[in-house]
Amino acid sequence: MAKDFTHEPDARRYALRIDDQLVGVLDYAISGNSIALTRSFTQPPFRGNGFASELVEYTVNDIEATTGYRVVPSCWFVGEWFEARPERQGLLSR
């Protein structure tokens, strides 16, 4: 099982594929110095395996490493992800 996380800037999303099959996406919108993570979606057959959380973690790590954006967790799942990880909340837009 080969996991492949990618940033697809033309589609304004991050994606996770397993063995070339799209498992999930995390959409975003940029405004000024903020990036709103607006929607996460996992394909139904893959739900319940932690893939959405892995995708959010990859996305947040990439944003932190490659940009100066502050994160706005517009998606409920992303909001819960940050609530469970107080050590990452320094990236949030205030």
C-alpha positions in Angstrom: 0.0 0.0 0.0 1.8 3.1 -1.3 0.5 6.4 0.2 1.1 9.5 -1.8 0.4 13.0 -0.3 0.4 15.8 -2.8 -0.2 19.6 -3.0 -2.3 20.4 -6.1 -2.1 24.3 -6.2 -4.1 24.6 -9.4 -7.0 22.8 -7.7 -6.3 24.6 -4.4 -6.2 21.3 -2.5 -4.0 18.7 -0.9 -4.7 15.1 -1.8 -4.0 11.6 -0.5 -3.8 8.7 -2.9 -3.2 5.1 -2.1 -1.9 2.9 -5.0 -2.9 5.8 -7.4 -6.5 5.8 -6.1 -7.8 9.1 -4.7 -8.6 8.5 -1.0 -9.2 12.1 0.3 -8.8 15.8 -0.4 -8.4 18.9 1.7 -9.5 22.1 0.0 -8.2 25.5 0.8 -8.6 29.2 0.0 -6.0 31.9 0.4 -6.7 35.4 1.6 -3.9 37.8 2.5 -1.6 36.0 4.9 -4.2 33.4 5.9 -5.1 30.0 4.4 -8.5 28.7 5.2 -8.8 24.9 5.2 -12.3 24.8 3.9 -13.3 21.2 3.3 -12.0 17.7 4.0 -13.4 14.7 2.2 -12.6 11.0 2.4 -14.0 8.6 -0.1 -16.6 6.4 1.7 -14.7 3.1 1.3 -11.7 4.6 3.1 -13.4 6.3 6.0 -12.7 5.3 9.6 -9.0 4.5 8.9 -7.4 7.8 10.1 -6.6 9.0 6.5 -8.3 12.4 7.0 -6.2 13.1 10.0 -3.0 12.1 8.2 -3.9 14.4 5.3 -4.6 17.3 7.7 -1.2 16.7 9.4 0.6 16.6 6.0 -1.1 19.8 4.9 -0.4 21.7 8.2 3.2 20.5 8.1 3.6 21.6 4.5 2.0 25.0 5.2 4.3 25.5 8.1 7.4 24.5 6.3 6.8 26.3 3.0 4.7 29.4 3.7 4.2 32.1 6.2 0.4 31.6 6.2 -1.7 31.5 9.3 -4.3 28.7 9.3 -8.1 29.3 9.5 -9.8 26.0 10.3 -13.0 26.6 8.4 -13.8 22.8 8.1 -15.2 21.2 11.3 -12.8 18.3 11.0 -9.7 20.6 10.8 -11.0 22.5 13.8 -11.3 19.3 15.8 -7.8 18.2 14.6 -6.3 21.5 16.0 -8.3 21.2 19.3 -6.8 17.8 19.8 -3.3 19.2 19.2 -2.8 22.3 21.3 0.9 22.3 20.4 0.0 23.1 16.8 -2.5 26.0 17.6 0.3 28.6 17.2 -0.3 28.3 13.5 -3.9 29.4 13.8 -5.0 32.9 12.6 -6.3 34.9 15.5 
